Structures are given as C-alpha cells and as structure tokens.
Amino acid sequence: MTNVTCRDLLEGLSDYLDGEAPSELCAEIEHHLAECGKCRIVVDTLRQTVSLYRQLPKPAMPEPARERLYKRLDLTEYLPPAK
C-alpha cells in the first residue's frame, strides 16, 4: 500500500496500535500521521483510551454467565462442583 489515506489508516489502526501490523504498513501509517493532524488526533486519542482501559481491573464474570458459557462450549468439566 502506498500513499495511505485516512480510510486506509483507520482500517489498519488496531493492528498498528497493538504492534501487530507489518513493518511496511507501520512505516506508511507513520508517514501519513506526520502529514495528517486529524489522523494524529484519532490515533493519540485511541492510544490513550486503550492504555486507560488496560489499566482497569478485569471484571469477574458472574457465575451464572460463566456456567452458561462453559455449557455452551461443552467445557462443563472445568466448572467447580455445584454447591
């Protein structure tokens, strides 16, 4: 991909921020960001949002939901014994 457009940037943004985009795409995105202030704002905002989200404690899954999920996935052998 050459001359990354704003739309192209948005399509590859998750992989880019997660460090999973190919190096060629990263270079093209960074080149685009150097020239496009609007996309820089989008990327910076999303990067900060992801960072804040990752700092939150992971919520526990309610037991009834966990039981339904494990039954649906046929993983009931991993459920703790019923009380």
C-alpha positions in Angstrom: 0.0 0.0 0.0 1.4 3.4 -0.9 0.1 6.8 0.0 -2.0 5.7 2.9 -5.3 7.6 3.0 -7.2 8.4 6.2 -9.6 5.5 5.4 -6.6 3.1 5.0 -5.2 4.3 8.3 -8.4 3.5 10.1 -8.6 0.0 8.6 -5.2 -0.9 9.9 -5.3 1.1 13.1 -6.0 -1.7 15.6 -3.1 -3.8 14.3 -0.9 -0.8 14.3 -1.6 0.2 17.9 -1.3 -3.4 19.1 2.1 -3.7 17.4 0.8 -6.4 15.1 0.9 -4.6 11.8 3.6 -5.4 9.2 6.6 -3.0 9.4 5.9 -1.7 5.9 2.3 -0.7 6.9 3.6 0.8 10.1 6.0 3.0 8.2 3.3 4.1 5.8 0.9 4.9 8.7 3.6 6.9 10.5 4.4 8.8 7.3 0.7 9.6 7.0 0.5 10.7 10.6 3.4 13.0 10.1 1.3 14.8 7.5 -2.3 14.5 8.8 -3.2 16.2 12.0 -6.7 14.9 12.1 -5.5 11.3 12.0 -2.8 12.1 14.6 -5.6 13.2 16.9 -7.6 10.0 16.3 -4.6 7.8 16.9 -3.5 9.6 20.0 -7.0 9.5 21.4 -7.4 5.8 20.7 -4.0 5.0 22.1 -4.8 6.8 25.3 -8.2 5.1 25.5 -6.6 1.7 25.1 -4.0 2.5 27.7 -6.6 3.6 30.2 -8.7 0.5 29.6 -5.8 -1.8 30.1 -5.2 -0.2 33.5 -8.7 -1.1 34.7 -9.1 -4.2 36.9 -10.6 -7.1 34.9 -14.2 -7.7 36.0 -15.2 -11.1 37.3 -17.7 -13.0 35.2 -20.9 -13.6 37.1 -21.2 -17.3 37.9 -24.5 -17.9 36.1 -23.0 -16.4 32.9 -19.8 -18.4 33.3 -21.9 -21.6 33.7 -23.9 -20.9 30.6 -20.8 -20.1 28.6 -19.0 -23.3 29.7 -22.1 -25.4 29.0 -22.4 -23.8 25.5 -18.7 -24.5 24.8 -19.1 -28.0 26.3 -16.4 -27.3 28.9 -18.5 -28.2 32.0 -15.7 -30.5 33.2 -13.9 -27.3 34.1 -16.7 -25.8 36.3 -16.2 -26.1 40.0 -18.5 -28.6 41.7 -22.1 -27.4 42.4 -22.7 -26.2 45.9 
